[in-house]
Amino acid sequence: MAHRLLKILTATLMLSALSPAYSALEDQEGAYELGISEVQLPLSGAGQVVLRRCADCDPEMLRVNGSTRYLVGFGTSGVSLADFRAATSSMSSGAPIFVFFDTETGVVNRLVVNPSN
């Protein structure tokens, strides 16, 4: 009986030790794919992105900071916010923009537009 109890206790301890590792694997990044017309870009690197996920949805605000990356095309190097704004200004209002953000903090990790659309 004591041997069985020791096995159960050992298994319980092993599983509890794995719990923090499992939680670290949980996805903390959310993403939206919207039309450019549904997103108001920040005016500065310490501003906010305002977006509407649907026509009847309330506006949602996500913060940007110095770590936020602005990409014109997937797999490209980042550009400045000013260059990103210039690139999006010549795109059609329905062109997709991808907003990737930290679900815990509400900080935008990166904004991506695809210049071929």
TORTOR-814853 format. One record per residue (C-alpha): x, y, z. Coordinates in pm, whole numbers, padded with zeros to 5 digits, always signed. Layout:
XYZ;...
end
This chain:
+00000+00000+00000;+00278+00243+00092;+00456+00161-00235;+00142+00243-00436;+00094+00568-00245;+00457+00661-00315;+00400+00602-00690;+00089+00821-00689;+00267+01095-00497;+00565+01080-00736;+00337+01100-01042;+00148+01393-00892;+00471+01581-00821;+00598+01516-01174;+00277+01644-01330;+00276+01954-01113;+00637+02022-01214;+00534+02009-01580;+00248+02254-01528;+00458+02575-01554;+00630+02440-01867;+00293+02368-02026;+00158+02712-01945;+00466+02868-02105;+00369+02693-02429;+00024+02846-02436;-00023+03095-02717;-00019+03451-02589;-00047+03614-02932;-00377+03706-03087;-00425+03815-03446;-00680+03998-03657;-00703+04014-04034;-00893+04327-04127;-00930+04567-04417;-00711+04876-04400;-01023+05091-04373;-01113+04911-04048;-00786+05008-03878;-00671+05349-03763;-00291+05344-03748;-00102+05511-03464;+00036+05860-03513;+00346+05787-03307;+00550+05492-03188;+00391+05519-02843;+00031+05548-02960;-00252+05309-03025;-00416+05117-03306;-00793+05156-03318;-00981+04882-03501;-01330+04756-03564;-01372+04383-03607;-01717+04430-03764;-01941+04716-03878;-02153+04695-03561;-01863+04626-03323;-01737+04884-03078;-01391+05022-03153;-01109+04830-02989;-00781+04992-02891;-00444+04820-02879;-00123+04994-02778;+00198+05019-02979;+00541+05083-02832;+00905+05087-02934;+00902+04708-02979;+00615+04708-03227;+00730+04609-03576;+00581+04739-03901;+00616+04508-04201;+00529+04569-04565;+00501+04207-04677;+00551+03882-04487;+00908+03775-04438;+01045+04126-04485;+01245+04342-04252;+01065+04608-04058;+01011+04965-04171;+00948+05283-03976;+00595+05378-03879;+00613+05670-04127;+00711+05435-04411;+00440+05191-04308;+00177+05467-04310;+00298+05579-04653;+00276+05224-04788;-00079+05174-04659;-00201+05510-04790;-00163+05390-05150;-00346+05058-05091;-00715+04997-05150;-00941+05025-04845;-01013+04651-04856;-00648+04548-04866;-00574+04319-04573;-00380+04432-04270;-00275+04182-04007;-00258+04291-03644;-00063+04060-03412;-00085+04144-03042;-00009+04016-02696;-00338+03893-02550;-00230+03964-02191;-00102+04319-02233;-00292+04442-02541;+00035+04560-02698;+00073+04517-03074;+00373+04299-03160;+00359+04369-03534;+00142+04512-03810;+00173+04354-04154;+00036+04456-04491;+00086+04271-04817;+00179+04516-05096;+00065+04273-05368;-00302+04307-05264;
end
